[in-house]
Amino acid sequence: MGLYYPHMKSIQQQSGMSLVELMISMALGIFVIGGVFTVYVAVSQSSAETLKQSRLNAEMSALMNIMANDIRRAGYWEIDANKDGSFSQVELDAYVPQNNPFSQFGTTALEILDQASDTSQLPLGSADCILYTYDADRDGAVDTDEGFGFRLNGSGIDMRQTGNTSNDCAISGEWAGIVDTAFIEVTSLSFDLSGSKCINAAEPNEIDDGGTASTVDDDFEKNCYDTGTATTWAAPSTGDSTTEIREVLITLSAQLVDDPQVTLTMSQTVRVRNDLVRVR
């Protein structure tokens, strides 16, 4: 007869995981961890790319704002010499738009030039340099330091700072870079005036200037930029008054220096506030 010890519990036999089960569990764990790591890497890379794109966008937006805000002032002329809001009769007699010294065609008026050929692209066209003047010190006269502009220079952009009123994009010593070329590389810059309009105040004149006998005062006759389809179309005559409403389309493309795959192209249309009025 065996002894009975009531204070002792029965011991149940327990078995651990088999080697196969352990290996399967480890494989599943590695698979899950690998998936999480892959997602983490993808999110990190995406965040880095987004940050780079945002930095490039911010830099280019700042450059575009600098150019647009300054170009918009082209042709500004201050005639209130007393700065008191009143105008003398001499000032009123002198203040006619065509006499604006900051809008003289071929000298001080806004102009775009192709640097490679050193030629003007007026009245319409596209180029990589723009020149213009405005009355920065508000004294009513064109000073030698009131010539402004922007140009593409290698992988950067220059701004005319020391001032000069000559129509030349190549004069050294008066341009300064406004781009951090260690950060971004400008791949292209263009100023396009093709959105501008020119209106001839002499039209309609009840004369067939377009050479089409069946139609007097064709629509294109009043557009002094448009030569029409007829070879006998007449340009504005001597004494005609024309008004040019100028729009400058600025297109800027750039990329990051440390990651050329990050690129951006940005465009902005600038309406020059001061129209160019000429007597032909």
Buried (B, 14 or more C-beta within 10 A) or exposed (E): EEEEEEEEEEEEEEEEEEEEEEEEEEEEEEEEEEEEEEEEEEEEEEEEEEEBBEBBBEBBBEBBEBBBEBBBBBBBBBBBBEEEEEBEEEBEEEBEBBEBBBBBBEBBBBBBBBBEEEEBBBBBBBBBBBBBBBBBEEEBEBEEBBBBBBBBBEBBBBBBBEBBBEBBBEEEEBBEBBBEBEEBBBBEBBBBBEBBBBBBEBBEBEEBBBBBEEEBBBEBBBBBBBEBEBEEBBEBEEEBBBBBEBBBBBBBBBBBBEEEEBBBEBEBEBBBEBBBBBBB
